[in-house]
Amino acid sequence: MKPAWDKLMDEYDGHASALVADVDCTAAGKPLCDSNGVKGFPTIKYGDPTNLEDYKGGRDFDSLKKFAEENLKPSCGPANIDLCDDAKKAEIEGYQKMSTADLKKSIEEDEDKISEAEKVFKTELEKLQAKYKELMAEKEAVEKAVKEAGLGIKKAVLANAKKDANDEL
């Protein structure tokens, strides 16, 4: 993916309204990566710098370029309210009328909901993984018992019987 990304960065070098860049999340860029929820590498984020979204598309140059052409442009938001539809304008204006403290509290509540969902997900995933291990062990025990009880010999006898039947023809 790195060559494709480097090629895309070259294409967008000096672009008036779009930035394609990379960040070393293991060095000086770590705080930026942490604040934007980067957990694995490579991770591609896009959108408003204050509200980056996860990219889930293809990793080849053509897919990246197509996505960039369609999505790397000014978008609706407080800095570009003229690009918003009436409903989004009303939503933004409602948030702008909130006090800083209330807005921060609302953001924190929303982030807490996401954190709780992540916590539930991880807990349930651990349960699924434990159940998977249990079922795998049961399956392997049955396979072992069946094989030890003579499955291989039975197959050999059947194959030999077919061979003998063919020899008699």
N, C-alpha and C positions, 0 to 999 in steps of 0.2 A: 504494500500500500504506500510506502514511503515515496517511491518514485512518482506515483500518480499524484500524491499530495504536493510534492515539490513542484511538479509541472503546473498544477493548479495555482500554487502560490505565485509562480512566475507569470501566469496569465493575468492574475489580479494585482500584480505589483503596480503600485501607484494609482489604483482605481479610486475614483472620486468618492464613492459612497460605500464600498465594500472592502472588507479586510479578510484575507485568507492568510493565516499564520499558524505557527506551531509553538507550543510551550513545553519546556522541559519540566515535567512535574516532579522530577527527582531532585531538582536543584533550586535555583532562585524562583522558579515558577510554582513551587509547591503550594504556597499560600493561595495563589490564584486558583489552582486546581482544586484545593480543598474547599474553597468558598463556592465553587461551582459544581460540587458533587462528583468530581472525576474520581472513579474508583478503580478503573482498569485502563490498560493501554493497548492499542490506541483508542482514544475516545474523541469523537468529533462533536463539537457543540456549534450552534448557530443561533442567530437572532439578535435581539436587543442585548447589548452587553450587560445590562442589569437584570436580564431574565433569559439566560441562555437555555436553549432546548437541546435535547439529545437527537443527533442524527442517526437514523436507522437504515439508511439506504446502502447501495452497493459501494464497494471500496475501490473499484477500478476507475481510471481517469474519466471515461465517458459518463459514468453514473455520477461522479462527483461534479463534473462540469455542468451536466444537465441540471442537477440540483442547484448549483450555484447560480446559474442563469435564471432559474425560476424563483429563487428564494433570497438571494443576497442583494437586497435593495431596501430602501427605507420602508418601514412598515408602520402601521397604526400604533400610536403610543403617545404619551404626553409630549414628546418632542416633535411629533408629526401628527397632530390631532386632525389636520386637514385630510389625512389618508383614512380616517376612521368613518365607519357608518354611524348613523344616529344613535343606535343602541350602545355602541362602544364608546362614543363621545360622552353619552350620559353616564356610563359606568365610570369613566375616567374623571369626569367632573365631580361625581359623587365622592370618589376617593380624594380628590384634590380639596374638597370642602372639609374633610376630616382633619382633626388635629394630628400633629405628628405623633403624639403619644398613642392616640386611638388607632392610627394607621399602623404603627409598629406593633401594637397589641394584636390587631387583626392579622397581620402577617405572621406573627409568632403563633397564633392559634392555628392558622392554616398549615404552617410548617410542622406544628405538633401533630396534626392529623396525619400528615404524610409520614412522619417519624413513627407514629403508632401503627400505621398500616405496614410499614417496613418491618417493625418489630413482630407484628402478628405473622407476616409472611415468613420471616426467618424462623419463628417458633414452629409454625406449621410445616415448613420445609424440613426442619430437623426431624419432626415426627414422621414425615413421609420417607425420609432417608432411613430412619430406624426401621420402619415397616418394610421398606425395600430390602434391607439387609436381612431382616427376619425371614421374609418370603424367599429370598435367594438361598439362605441357609437351608430352609425346609425343602426347597426344590432340589438342591444339591444332595441332601441326605436321601431323598427318595430315589434320585438317579443312582446314587452309590449303592443303595440297598438292592435296587432292581438289577443292577449290573452284577453285584456280588451274588445274587440269587440265581444267576445263570443265563441272563439275557444273551451274552456273547456266545455261549455254548449253544443255546437254542437257535440263534441265527446261523451258526456254523452247521448245525444238524440240518436245518432247512436248506441251506445252500448245497450241502452235500446230497441231500435227498433229491433236489432238482437236478443236480449233476448226474446222479445215478439214473434218474428217470430219462434224462436226455441220452445217456449212454445206451439204454435199452432200446431206443428207437432205431 
